[in-house]
Amino acid sequence: MAVVAASAAYESWMRKRIPVVERDLALKHARMAEAPFFFLRATFYRWVPLWQEACPDLAATPELLAVGDLHVENFGTWRDGEGRLCWGVNDFDEAFAMPYAIDLVRLATSALLAIRQQHLRLGAEEACAALLAGYGDTIGSASGNPFVLEEEHPALRAMALGEERDPVHFWAKLGAARTATAPRVVRELLYQAMPEVEDRPRIAHRVAGLGSLGRPRYVALGSCQGGMVAREAKAMLPSAFAWAKGIAAERCYCGDLAAASIRSPDPFYCTRKGWVLRRLGPHCSKIELSDFPKRRAPLVILKAMGRETANVHLGSPAAVAAIRRDLKRRKGRWLDDAAVRMAEVTLAEWREWRRARG
């Protein structure tokens, strides 16, 4: 089966670059079989060739530094240098020079799969229209629209501060991570990133995400002036887009894209010596579908996701004029059509994966 062979080839490539955590990789394989949405999140390496085959016109759109692995759970919050709560794309691991449409189609496809699993309660056409409206409004602006959740964006603020992200629950879950012996370089990076804590920070192995399961990921935990603090280090890999296209690329662009995007930056997000470092906290983490508000209009959130995608793309100013021209010539339900095709392709691949696992 093609998906099984592609997964094995990609993981072999991974093992040549980082010390893969095999236990986490086995968990990834199991979670891929649970639901199409999880499968989508875990298999960007497989998405690339399938998208090019199913949507050849969109695969030829203007290129920029794109997120690549964009989906409705790849958004979260952080505190900026002024202590303000900000919202936006949470993970840039797969950043690379790609056609701009890949982010829109993958985000829309993830919304359709979330609707299918009843995590989002709205129609597919409504979802795609909201994403495209938000994207179009912002890509056409002069400077973008960073999301600072202080005076504005009440729906996003309610989601970010909801009871599902309660600090007690967050620290209990993070504190349950098993203690691990990290490589010396990681220990040094985490100790440097931590504030002064009461005792030496405890370093634990963190299991999180889906696409990145299998990569070494460590968290340093400590108590500082009456409360818990944490910093995370995650191993970097070149984008799976380059692997899927047969491009010999060893550089990682996650830090470049995070810095270029139109946002109030997270002062603790950085890349050092092959690791992505960031602060973790109840409101400094991704927002899962289970955290979405149950009674507030999801259309507002999806439109914001479209706007934030444009904020990221505005970090490649040389490509913006060509993107605007490309968008202007696209008529009708082009995003809906592409997302429906890719949702069907993803479902077929997911079923293959399940059959292969018996």
JOLINLIN-V414638 format. One record per residue. N is the residue number from 0. RES is the residue in one letter. PSI is psi in whole degrees, -180 to 180 (* if undefined). OMEGA is omega in degrees with one decimal (999 if undefined). Layout:
N|RES|PSI|OMEGA ; N|RES|PSI|OMEGA
This chain:
0|M|138|-172.8 ; 1|A|-42|-177.4 ; 2|V|-36|178.4 ; 3|V|-44|179.4 ; 4|A|-42|179.5 ; 5|A|-40|179.4 ; 6|S|-43|179.5 ; 7|A|-41|179.9 ; 8|A|-42|179.7 ; 9|Y|-43|-179.4 ; 10|E|-33|174.0 ; 11|S|-41|176.4 ; 12|W|-42|177.4 ; 13|M|-46|-174.9 ; 14|R|-23|177.8 ; 15|K|-10|-174.0 ; 16|R|-31|179.9 ; 17|I|158|174.9 ; 18|P|97|-174.7 ; 19|V|139|175.3 ; 20|V|99|-171.0 ; 21|E|-35|178.7 ; 22|R|-41|178.7 ; 23|D|-34|178.0 ; 24|L|-39|176.7 ; 25|A|-38|176.1 ; 26|L|-41|177.8 ; 27|K|-46|179.6 ; 28|H|-42|179.8 ; 29|A|-42|-178.2 ; 30|R|-31|175.9 ; 31|M|-31|-178.4 ; 32|A|-13|-173.2 ; 33|E|-42|-174.5 ; 34|A|151|179.8 ; 35|P|-35|179.5 ; 36|F|-43|177.1 ; 37|F|-41|179.0 ; 38|F|-45|178.5 ; 39|L|-48|-177.5 ; 40|R|-32|-171.7 ; 41|A|-8|-166.6 ; 42|T|48|177.3 ; 43|F|-33|178.5 ; 44|Y|-30|179.0 ; 45|R|-32|179.5 ; 46|W|-41|-171.3 ; 47|V|-56|-179.7 ; 48|P|-33|179.5 ; 49|L|-40|178.6 ; 50|W|-42|179.3 ; 51|Q|-35|179.7 ; 52|E|-42|-175.9 ; 53|A|-28|-175.6 ; 54|C|61|-174.1 ; 55|P|-34|179.4 ; 56|D|-42|-179.6 ; 57|L|-28|177.4 ; 58|A|-9|179.1 ; 59|A|13|-179.7 ; 60|T|165|-177.8 ; 61|P|141|-177.5 ; 62|E|152|172.7 ; 63|L|179|175.3 ; 64|L|106|-172.9 ; 65|A|166|178.2 ; 66|V|-44|-178.8 ; 67|G|-74|-177.3 ; 68|D|62|-178.3 ; 69|L|137|178.0 ; 70|H|172|-171.5 ; 71|V|-14|174.4 ; 72|E|7|176.8 ; 73|N|48|175.1 ; 74|F|147|-178.5 ; 75|G|-168|-177.1 ; 76|T|159|174.7 ; 77|W|168|174.3 ; 78|R|129|-179.7 ; 79|D|-173|-177.2 ; 80|G|-19|177.6 ; 81|E|5|-179.6 ; 82|G|9|-178.4 ; 83|R|147|178.3 ; 84|L|122|-178.7 ; 85|C|158|-178.0 ; 86|W|145|176.8 ; 87|G|-166|178.3 ; 88|V|135|-171.6 ; 89|N|-22|-169.2 ; 90|D|124|-179.0 ; 91|F|23|-172.6 ; 92|D|-36|-173.6 ; 93|E|16|-177.7 ; 94|A|137|179.6 ; 95|F|168|174.5 ; 96|A|113|-175.2 ; 97|M|165|171.7 ; 98|P|135|-175.1 ; 99|Y|-31|-175.3 ; 100|A|-19|-178.6 ; 101|I|-38|-179.9 ; 102|D|-43|-179.5 ; 103|L|-45|-177.0 ; 104|V|-42|-179.7 ; 105|R|-40|177.6 ; 106|L|-44|179.0 ; 107|A|-40|178.5 ; 108|T|-42|179.0 ; 109|S|-37|177.5 ; 110|A|-41|179.0 ; 111|L|-40|178.4 ; 112|L|-35|176.5 ; 113|A|-37|176.1 ; 114|I|-42|-180.0 ; 115|R|-36|178.8 ; 116|Q|7|177.1 ; 117|Q|28|172.0 ; 118|H|-27|174.4 ; 119|L|133|-175.6 ; 120|R|86|176.5 ; 121|L|174|-179.5 ; 122|G|155|-179.9 ; 123|A|-43|-179.2 ; 124|E|-41|176.9 ; 125|E|-44|-177.6 ; 126|A|-48|-178.6 ; 127|C|-39|178.7 ; 128|A|-40|-179.7 ; 129|A|-45|178.5 ; 130|L|-46|-176.4 ; 131|L|-37|177.6 ; 132|A|-45|178.7 ; 133|G|-43|179.7 ; 134|Y|-49|-177.5 ; 135|G|-42|179.1 ; 136|D|-42|-173.2 ; 137|T|-37|179.6 ; 138|I|-23|177.4 ; 139|G|-5|-178.6 ; 140|S|166|-177.2 ; 141|A|-33|-170.7 ; 142|S|1|-178.4 ; 143|G|178|-175.8 ; 144|N|86|179.1 ; 145|P|149|-177.8 ; 146|F|100|172.0 ; 147|V|119|-168.6 ; 148|L|52|179.0 ; 149|E|-76|-178.5 ; 150|E|-21|-174.1 ; 151|E|180|174.9 ; 152|H|60|-176.5 ; 153|P|-37|-179.4 ; 154|A|-42|177.6 ; 155|L|-39|-179.6 ; 156|R|-41|178.9 ; 157|A|-39|178.4 ; 158|M|-43|-176.8 ; 159|A|-30|-176.0 ; 160|L|14|-177.3 ; 161|G|167|-175.4 ; 162|E|-22|178.8 ; 163|E|-20|179.7 ; 164|R|34|-178.9 ; 165|D|133|-178.4 ; 166|P|-38|-179.3 ; 167|V|-46|179.1 ; 168|H|-42|-178.0 ; 169|F|-49|-176.3 ; 170|W|-31|176.8 ; 171|A|-43|-179.7 ; 172|K|-45|-179.2 ; 173|L|-38|-179.4 ; 174|G|-19|179.9 ; 175|A|-7|179.4 ; 176|A|140|-175.5 ; 177|R|139|178.5 ; 178|T|141|-176.0 ; 179|A|158|173.6 ; 180|T|106|-178.3 ; 181|A|155|173.3 ; 182|P|153|-176.0 ; 183|R|-43|-178.4 ; 184|V|-36|179.8 ; 185|V|-43|177.8 ; 186|R|-45|-178.8 ; 187|E|-43|179.8 ; 188|L|-42|-179.3 ; 189|L|-42|178.3 ; 190|Y|-40|178.5 ; 191|Q|-34|-177.2 ; 192|A|-21|-176.4 ; 193|M|149|168.9 ; 194|P|179|178.3 ; 195|E|121|-177.7 ; 196|V|167|-173.9 ; 197|E|-42|177.5 ; 198|D|175|177.7 ; 199|R|133|-178.4 ; 200|P|143|172.8 ; 201|R|131|178.8 ; 202|I|129|-177.0 ; 203|A|159|173.6 ; 204|H|127|-178.4 ; 205|R|133|175.3 ; 206|V|113|-176.7 ; 207|A|164|178.8 ; 208|G|-173|175.0 ; 209|L|-54|178.8 ; 210|G|-31|-176.8 ; 211|S|1|177.6 ; 212|L|131|-173.9 ; 213|G|-26|174.6 ; 214|R|142|173.0 ; 215|P|134|180.0 ; 216|R|123|-177.5 ; 217|Y|152|176.1 ; 218|V|136|174.0 ; 219|A|129|-176.7 ; 220|L|139|177.7 ; 221|G|169|177.6 ; 222|S|130|-176.5 ; 223|C|114|174.5 ; 224|Q|47|172.1 ; 225|G|4|-179.6 ; 226|G|167|-178.9 ; 227|M|149|173.1 ; 228|V|156|-178.7 ; 229|A|147|173.1 ; 230|R|144|-178.5 ; 231|E|146|172.2 ; 232|A|126|-179.8 ; 233|K|134|-178.7 ; 234|A|139|179.4 ; 235|M|150|173.7 ; 236|L|149|169.9 ; 237|P|156|-176.4 ; 238|S|141|174.8 ; 239|A|-19|175.0 ; 240|F|-45|178.6 ; 241|A|-42|179.0 ; 242|W|-47|-177.1 ; 243|A|-30|-179.2 ; 244|K|-3|-178.6 ; 245|G|26|179.3 ; 246|I|127|180.0 ; 247|A|83|-177.8 ; 248|A|129|177.3 ; 249|E|-11|-178.8 ; 250|R|145|175.5 ; 251|C|140|-173.7 ; 252|Y|11|-176.8 ; 253|C|-44|178.8 ; 254|G|-38|179.3 ; 255|D|-46|-176.4 ; 256|L|-39|177.3 ; 257|A|-40|-178.9 ; 258|A|-34|-175.9 ; 259|A|-26|-174.9 ; 260|S|152|178.8 ; 261|I|101|-178.3 ; 262|R|165|168.3 ; 263|S|110|-164.6 ; 264|P|155|171.8 ; 265|D|115|-176.5 ; 266|P|-10|-177.5 ; 267|F|-3|178.7 ; 268|Y|123|179.0 ; 269|C|168|175.8 ; 270|T|135|-178.7 ; 271|R|126|169.9 ; 272|K|41|177.0 ; 273|G|14|-179.2 ; 274|W|143|171.5 ; 275|V|126|-179.6 ; 276|L|141|176.7 ; 277|R|160|173.0 ; 278|R|142|174.0 ; 279|L|143|176.8 ; 280|G|172|-178.5 ; 281|P|-34|-180.0 ; 282|H|20|174.2 ; 283|C|69|-175.1 ; 284|S|172|179.6 ; 285|K|161|177.0 ; 286|I|121|-178.3 ; 287|E|164|179.0 ; 288|L|-33|179.6 ; 289|S|-18|178.5 ; 290|D|-11|-178.0 ; 291|F|142|179.5 ; 292|P|141|-175.9 ; 293|K|-26|-173.5 ; 294|R|-5|178.8 ; 295|R|150|-173.5 ; 296|A|118|177.0 ; 297|P|-19|178.3 ; 298|L|-36|178.5 ; 299|V|-42|-179.1 ; 300|I|-43|179.5 ; 301|L|-39|176.6 ; 302|K|-39|176.4 ; 303|A|-37|177.1 ; 304|M|-39|175.2 ; 305|G|-42|178.0 ; 306|R|-43|-179.2 ; 307|E|-35|174.9 ; 308|T|-42|176.5 ; 309|A|-37|176.0 ; 310|N|-40|178.8 ; 311|V|-44|-178.2 ; 312|H|-28|176.9 ; 313|L|-11|173.3 ; 314|G|-7|174.2 ; 315|S|72|-171.1 ; 316|P|-28|-179.1 ; 317|A|-21|-176.9 ; 318|A|-11|-168.9 ; 319|V|-44|-178.5 ; 320|A|-42|179.5 ; 321|A|-36|178.0 ; 322|I|-45|179.1 ; 323|R|-42|179.0 ; 324|R|-41|-179.1 ; 325|D|-43|178.3 ; 326|L|-39|-176.8 ; 327|K|-33|-176.9 ; 328|R|-11|-178.4 ; 329|R|125|-175.9 ; 330|K|163|173.7 ; 331|G|-151|-173.3 ; 332|R|51|-175.2 ; 333|W|-39|-179.4 ; 334|L|-42|176.2 ; 335|D|-48|-177.0 ; 336|D|-45|-179.4 ; 337|A|-41|-179.2 ; 338|A|-39|178.1 ; 339|V|-44|178.4 ; 340|R|-45|-177.6 ; 341|M|-31|174.6 ; 342|A|-42|178.5 ; 343|E|-42|178.0 ; 344|V|-44|-179.6 ; 345|T|-42|178.3 ; 346|L|-42|178.8 ; 347|A|-42|178.6 ; 348|E|-42|179.4 ; 349|W|-43|178.5 ; 350|R|-39|176.1 ; 351|E|-44|-179.4 ; 352|W|-43|179.6 ; 353|R|-41|178.4 ; 354|R|-39|-179.0 ; 355|A|-31|180.0 ; 356|R|-6|177.6 ; 357|G|*|999
